[in-house]
Amino acid sequence: RIFVLGIGFFTLCFLMTSLGGQFSAKRLGDSPFTIRTEVMGALESRGVLRRMSDMLEMLMKRMDILARLENSTDFHKGEEARFPLDRFQPAAGLMERIQAIAQNVSDIAIKVDQILRNSLLNGKVVDGRRDQCEVPRDPKYPDCAGKVEWMRARWTSDPCYAFFGVDGTECSFLIYLSEVEWFCPPLPWRNRTAALPSSPPLPRVQAAFRSDMAHLLELIGTGKESLSFMKKRIRHLAQQWLRAARRLEQKLTGRQRDQKHILIHIGFLTEESGDVFSPRVLKGGPLGEMVQWADILAALFLLGHSLRVTVSLKELQSHLGVPPGRGNCPLTSPLPFDLIYTDYHGLQQMKQHMGLSFKKYRCRVRVIDTFGTEPAYNHEEYATLRGYRTNWGYWNLQPTQFMTMFPHTPDNSFMGFVSEELNKTERQFIKSNKVSSMAVVYGKEASIWKGKEKFLAILNKYMEIHGTVYYETQRPPEVPAFVKNHGLLPQHEFQQLLRKAKLFIGFGFPYEGPAPLEAIANGCVFLQARFNPPHSSLNHEFFRGKPTSREVSSQHPYAEDFIGKPHVWTVDYNNSEEFEAAVKTIMRTQV
């Protein structure tokens, strides 16, 4: 029995050694673009099986001789005392088992021989295809050879190439460059379904005005103070938004509008961009960008479009269909969005992770750009040659794809934001409750107040000064003692303060925010500083690196140029007489 087990084990070892390569030639991990061009060890495997079969036949013959000796009379007579007859009775059963093993090996040899023949036949077909995996010389694809050369050297530099089936062979390079990218012509031997006549596209869903903001608040999500601020703003203005939507719906009665699929990716709120805004929402940080984004979300939602909102890179990659890797490959499927609203941070993230698809779909992008982008900075070649390259420029978009907070330039598009509408009753109430000697300072961070003691002292002679400067435990030392500081106020309480005040005074920063227009809408006069010389990216640190050379003549040029007196006064704060005269005039002026 031990002998038979040994023979079986010996046979199994030879089978595994000789045939293992054949049965593992096509592994589960092989990509769809992998082509195995050889069947290794075909002749050797066949020879091993023959030798095993021959060896078992020889063993069987010898056992047959032993059996014959067992039956010989002389053998039994001479050795009967020492070797009992029953010691040799199992020999017949052993012979049967060896015969069975030999027959099994013979059957396996026949089957393997058939497999190897088929494999060699397939190998010849594949070799024929392999001959066709030479780099084509097609003038319609002039970059093909260079791209193949690049792939040979660097296809392992990004896992996304292996994701699309690249395995280091020439065929996989050409398949990738012709079917995933578009630098090489399609390979004629690839199984490509003949293009059927395309059926006409289904009619687009029509956009319908919405009358409830609840779903939008769910879309915006939670987890950041910046998102909470935006949702509070949307709730606060909800009734005015709905009234405006009804008015527009009546105006557009009968007009068909296709519903668009729109991705809103707020890049500056992602952790990958640093998100310096969210932690400062409750500490007096700038809110202008979040005001505008909240209004964009509300407008697109009420107009009836299908929205997706992301504030993380992972969500962006998921919605776009970004393949795993380092961002060098195109998207895994066509872009599912008609439009993408984002900012410069989001634009950078999309370029890093969309590969060639970014260039393909860049016309669908709308960039919310507070200060604007001039064509000289946007045009990559011109910007490089003429010294206009900045960290935020040379995107080669259409200049109208950049959408600004205020209408700085006809080169870009004007997006804007909304301010509250007051009805007649509210206006009359504000007018009757104004305190002509009350001023509110535009500046929630203590650093803005530094160095402003001189003209604050002049203002204090005529008006009671109120501040909304953030502090935790102690009064900020930058705020003079004669200023009544309310601390950081919720938006609706700040609005109430503006409705009482006569004057809203700016200290020169922040630039071009929404607050001055909100103050003017609530019946305040806005007093601001004139800059001499004007601030720009050429002479001021705040604007350095921004893709514009526009000169800012005051804290709020739009208010200065398009609203002006009596609502907006722009004076030289370094000229004490001019400043004091303006304060006196404002106190006497009715607006």
Salt bridges, closest charged atoms under 4 A:
ASP30 OD1 - ARG36 NH2 2.81
ASP64 OD2 - ARG68 NH1 2.65
GLU79 OE1 - ARG82 NH1 3.97
ASP113 OD1 - ARG46 NE 2.77
ASP113 OD2 - ARG117 NE 2.95
GLU149 OE1 - ARG152 NH1 2.54
GLU170 OE2 - ARG152 NE 2.78
GLU179 OE2 - ARG190 NE 2.92
GLU179 OE2 - ARG192 NH1 3.44
GLU218 OE1 - HIS215 ND1 3.65
GLU271 OE2 - LYS224 NZ 2.67
ASP275 OD2 - LYS224 NZ 2.84
ASP295 OD1 - ARG233 NE 3.01
ASP338 OD2 - ARG204 NH2 2.86
GLU420 OE2 - HIS236 NE2 2.98
GLU421 OE2 - ARG247 NH2 3.61
GLU445 OE2 - ARG280 NH2 2.78
GLU464 OE1 - HIS466 NE2 2.70
GLU512 OE2 - HIS408 ND1 3.73
GLU512 OE2 - ARG550 NH1 2.98
GLU518 OE2 - ARG233 NH1 3.65
GLU541 OE1 - ARG544 NE 3.08
GLU578 OE2 - ARG530 NH1 3.51
GLU580 OE2 - LYS461 NZ 3.29
